[in-house]
């Protein structure tokens, strides 16, 4: 009897332990399942948020935004590509410097462009149509191209243009220039006196800096009263007159604005023309003996 009682008690204890362990396992498993569900729900929520954010960003981008990896068609001209794919376009500014493949003509510019830097390319010609619709330009820099021709009226509509550089090109004559130019640079070209009209600079009432060095000029062109800096070094200028900088009919005339004239590297001996500089506040830089 005692033995049976002990066996019964042991069986009850074992059964109680098994039931207790099963219950604990159930509660633990249920706890982990609840955590997994909560984590899965959070991941789903975040995924939905990211999807909506991506859709919002894509909605803000233009549908035809170019891919920077778009290749140039075989045998194609770089001018056929969108300008802002060839160049760097920032707000109001376009930078087309040393473009590869070679840029041989003025690119089509975004409207309301203020500044164009197209230096060190292979541009050969500037036409009257190149800036027809871009009247907001304030600065253009074509330094280091191979421009040999500029059509009449090419800059006619650029009423806001203040700075123009055509330095290091192949120009033999100048076109009519915009009236509001403050700075004009045509250094290192092939300009001769006959290639510059007598009134080329006359109407430029705001011109302050004029650079015509390293050309083939035989005489000093008519210089506006507003000019302060004039570079004419390394030309073929062989003489000057009283009216080149001063006024022969007015001995009291003083040219107040002009404070820097470079004429070094020319065949002219400035010392032979002392009356030509009497109205200036400082003598030109050049050869006097």
Secondary structure, 3 states (H helix, E strand, C coil): CHHHHHHHHHHHHHHHHHHHHHHHHHHHHHHHHHHHHHHHHHHHHHHHHHHHHHHHHHHHCCCCCCCCCCCCCCCCCHHHCCHHHHCEEECCEEECCCCCCCCCCCCCCCCCCCEEECCCCCCCEECCCCCCCCCCCCEEECCCCCCCEECCCCCCCCCCCCEEECCCCCCCCCCCCCCCCCEEECCCCCCCHHHCCCCCCCCCCCCCEEECCCCCCCCCCCCCCCCCEEECCCCCCCCCCHHHHCCCCCCCCCECCCCEEECCCCCCCHHHCHHHHCCECCCCECCCC
